[in-house]
Amino acid sequence: MKDIYKRGISGLVYVVVLWSFTSYSEITFIFLFLVMGLISLYEMWKLRKGKSKLIALLYVITPFCIVQLFGFSDHNYPTSNFNPSPILIMFILTWVFDTFAYLTGSKFGKNKILPKISPKKSWEGFAGGLLFSVISVYFIQLYFDYFPLHLLLIYSIVIPFTASAGDFVESYYKRMANVKDSGKFIPGHGGMLDRMDAFMITIPTLYILMNLLNENL
């Protein structure tokens, strides 16, 4: 119970910090992702100690650079105004998927996706997370008008795949390093990479979709 309590408190603090720093201002948003990016780079550097690092470090650097462009709604950086809505929507969809994938997988998970890399991830959990991700669109569009409903639905279907892929990539690097967590930065949750892995592929994928779909749909 003590570990569950610690994990719950630190997880809540993590969510509040991400949400607050992202929504407060452009400066706090940039500062937040700069710090998280540097910590994630350090953790990946340690995971790849004695091994090739270029691809692994690019895997970390790329999303932390691209996310800086998310808040500029008309994509005319740096003249456009900062809008945190797309980042906050990405947070919600990813957290909803992760939460319900865990809950569903814990209860019904039998068929593992990649047991040698991430033994706890199941197809049942993935399906549950995907379902609730799509359902959450109804509530998201009540509070955010940044994306039309049909684009939100597309993102809610895509993000479960990208979030899972990011998790598997990080799990692969941890397996190669023979460690359970990327670090100890967040009590009960491991390192920063352990909390950010779902965003690593989601960020560049979502940014590409935002530019393609917003202009063509």
N, C-alpha and C positions, 0 to 999 in steps of 0.2 A: 504493500500500500504506500509505503514511503517513496518508493521509486516511481509509482504511478502519479503520486502527488507532485513530486519534483518535475516529472516530465510534463504534466499538465500545466504547471505554473510557468515553466520556462518556455513551453510552446505558446502559451497565451502572450507572454511578454514579447516573444519573437514576432507574432502576428501583429500586435499593437504597434511595435516599433516600425515594421515594414509599412503598415497602413498609414501611420501618422507621418512618418518622414516623407513618404511618397505624396500624400495628399496635401501636406502643409505648404510647400513651395518648391520651386525648381531647384533652389540651392540645397535644401535638405535632401531632396531626391538624389541629386548628383553626389552629394557627400555620402549618403547611405550606400549607394551602389559602388562608389569608389572604395569604401572601407570593406564591404563584403567581397568585392572583386579581389582586393589585395590579400584578404584572409584566405579566400578560395584558392588563389594562385599558390600561396605558401603551402596550403594543405596538399595540393596536387604535386607540388615540387617534392614534398616529403614522401608521398605515395610512390613517386617515380625515382626515388633515390637509387642511384646505380643503374638506371635504365634510361632508354631514350625518352626525351621530354617534349619534343617539338609539338607533336600532334596533341598530346595531353594538355599542354599549356594553351594551345590554340583553341581547344575545346572549351577552356575556361574563359579565355580573353574575349573571344568573339561575342558571346551573348552579353557580357558586361559592357562592351562597347556599343552594340546595337541597341540595347535597352535605353541608352541615352537619347535616342531619336524617337522613342515611342510617344513621348508627351507632346509632340509637335504635330497637331492635327492635320494641317494642310501640307505637311512634308516639305515645307520651304524653309528648313532650318538654315540660318539662325534667326530669321525675321519673324517667324510665327510665334504665337503665344503658347506657353506651356499648359497642357491639359493632362492631368493624371488619370483620366477616366480609362483609357485602354490598358494601363498598367494595373489599375485596381480591378478591372474586369478579368484580366488574366490571372491575378491573384485568386479571385473568388472561384473561377472555374477550376483552377489547379487544386486549390484546397478542398473544394467539394469532391472532386474526383479522388484525391488521395485519401480523404477521410472515409468515404463510402466504399472505396476499393478495399481499404483495410478492414472495415466493419463487415462487409459482405464476405471477403476472403476468409476472415477469422471464423465466421459462422458456417460458411458453405464450401470454402475452397478445398477442392480435391485434385483438380487437374492443373498441374504446375506449368507455367509458361516456359521458363528457362531455369530449371532446378539447379543446374550446375553453377549458375551465376547468381541468381537470387531465389533461393529455395522457398521463400514465403509468398511469392507472387503467383496468383492463380488466375485462370481464365474466368472463374466465377467472380472473383474479386474485381477483375477488370470490367466485366459486364455490369456489375452493380455500380461501380464508379461511373461508368459511361452513362448508364441510365439516369442517375441522379445529377450528373453534369448537365444533361439535356433538360431535365426537369427544372434545374436551377435557373435556366434562361428566363422562365416566366417571372421569377422574382427579380432577377437582375434588370430586366427591361422596365420594371416599375420604378427603379431608382436611377437608372442611367439611360440617357437617350443618345449616347455617342454612336452606337451601332444600331442599324435597323434589325428587326427580329430575325430575318432570314440569315443575316451574317452572324449573329450571335449563335444561332443553331449550328451553323457550319463550324464555328470556333469551338463550340461545346463538344462536337464530335471529333475534331482534330486533336484538341489538347490532351485527351486521354492517351492517344497514341504517342504524342511527342513527350508527354510527361513520363510515360512508361519507358520509352526509349532512353531518355536522360537518366532515369534511375538505373537501368540495366548497364549503361556505359560506365557510370560511376561505380556500380557494384563490381563490374569487371576489373576496374583499376584497383579496387580494394582487394579483390581476390588475388590479383597478381602481386600485391604487396603483403598478402596474408594478414590483413587486419580487418576488424569488424567495423570500425568507424574511421572516418577521415581525420578526426581530431576530437578534442574535448571542449570546444568553444561553447556549446550550448548544453547545459546539464541535462542528462537524460536523453538527449537527441544526437550526440556526437559532434561532429565538426560542422562548419559552415557549408561545406560541399554536400553533406548529408541532408541539409535543409534546402539547398538550392538546386539539387540535381534535377528535379522535375522541370525547372525553368531553363536548363542549359540548351536544350534543343527546341523547347517551346518558344523562346524569345525570338531567335532568327526565323523560325517557321512562321510564327504569327505576324512578324513584321513584313515578311514577303507577302503573305496573304492579305494583310491590311492594304498594302500598296496595289496589289493586283485586283482584289475583289471590290474595294471601295470605288474604283474607277470604272469597273466593268459590270457591276450588278446594281 
